[in-house]
Amino acid sequence: MSKKPMMILIAGPYRSGTGDDPTRMAANLRRLEAAAWPLFQKGHVPMIGEWVALPVWHGAGGTAVGDALYDRILHPTAGRLLQHCDAVLRLPGDSKGADEDVRVARERGLPVFFDIAEVPAAS
């Protein structure tokens, strides 16, 4: 595998299992974000779909999780990001969206890691 820095999509539960409770969703986002620093330390660029999708959703007028705009923006954003990412880090937990990210990554021939320790350092 190349030693150049990779853009790595961090995929895992965000909305799944929260009952759309904003506090639980925020906790899930913090778990995703906790993986960003270790990836950065390895020389890579971490990416989380919600970092892009949530501002787009708010800017488009989204107001309630699960509204029509939410569904048009949140999951499609990850698909678009995967056209620019070099790999996926799949964190534990049930998530249809993260499972779809893994499926798309594999379809595109991108490496999928399930532990930060598996991610090679960039030189």
SVG drawing of the C-alpha trace seen along z (x, -y; Angstrom):
<svg xmlns="http://www.w3.org/2000/svg" viewBox="-40 -28 48 33">
<polyline fill="none" stroke="black" stroke-width="0.4" points="0.0,0.0 1.1,-3.5 2.9,-5.5 1.3,-8.8 -1.3,-10.3 -4.7,-8.9 -8.1,-10.6 -9.9,-8.1 -13.7,-8.1 -14.5,-7.2 -17.7,-5.2 -19.8,-4.1 -23.1,-4.7 -24.4,-8.2 -28.2,-8.1 -28.5,-4.3 -29.9,-3.2 -30.4,-6.7 -34.2,-7.1 -33.2,-10.4 -32.2,-11.7 -29.8,-14.7 -27.7,-13.9 -27.2,-10.3 -26.4,-11.4 -23.9,-13.9 -22.3,-11.1 -22.0,-9.0 -20.4,-11.8 -17.9,-12.2 -17.0,-8.5 -16.5,-9.0 -14.4,-12.1 -12.3,-10.2 -10.8,-8.2 -9.8,-11.4 -6.7,-12.3 -5.1,-8.9 -5.5,-8.9 -4.1,-12.3 -1.1,-11.3 -0.4,-8.5 -0.1,-11.1 -3.6,-10.8 -6.6,-13.1 -9.6,-11.9 -13.0,-12.6 -16.5,-12.1 -19.5,-12.3 -21.5,-14.3 -18.8,-17.0 -19.9,-17.8 -23.5,-16.7 -24.8,-18.4 -23.8,-22.0 -25.2,-21.2 -28.5,-20.0 -28.8,-23.0 -28.0,-25.4 -30.7,-23.7 -33.2,-24.4 -33.3,-21.1 -34.8,-21.3 -35.8,-17.8 -33.7,-14.6 -35.3,-12.3 -37.0,-15.1 -37.1,-14.9 -33.9,-17.0 -32.1,-14.8 -32.6,-11.7 -31.6,-13.5 -28.4,-14.8 -26.9,-12.6 -26.3,-9.3 -25.6,-10.6 -22.9,-12.8 -20.9,-9.7 -21.3,-8.3 -19.9,-11.4 -17.1,-11.6 -16.1,-8.0 -15.3,-9.2 -12.5,-11.2 -11.4,-9.0 -8.6,-6.4 -9.9,-4.1 -12.6,-3.6 -12.2,-3.0 -15.3,-1.1 -15.9,-1.6 -17.9,0.9 -21.7,0.7 -24.8,1.3 -25.2,-1.2 -26.8,-0.6 -25.1,-3.8 -21.6,-2.6 -22.3,0.8 -23.2,-0.8 -20.0,-2.8 -18.0,0.4 -19.9,2.0 -19.2,-0.9 -15.6,-1.1 -15.0,2.6 -16.9,2.2 -14.4,-0.6 -11.4,1.5 -10.6,-0.8 -9.1,0.7 -11.4,1.1 -9.9,1.1 -11.7,2.2 -9.1,1.0 -6.8,-2.1 -3.9,0.3 -4.5,1.8 -4.0,-1.6 -0.4,-2.0 1.4,-5.2 2.1,-7.6 5.7,-8.5"/>
</svg>
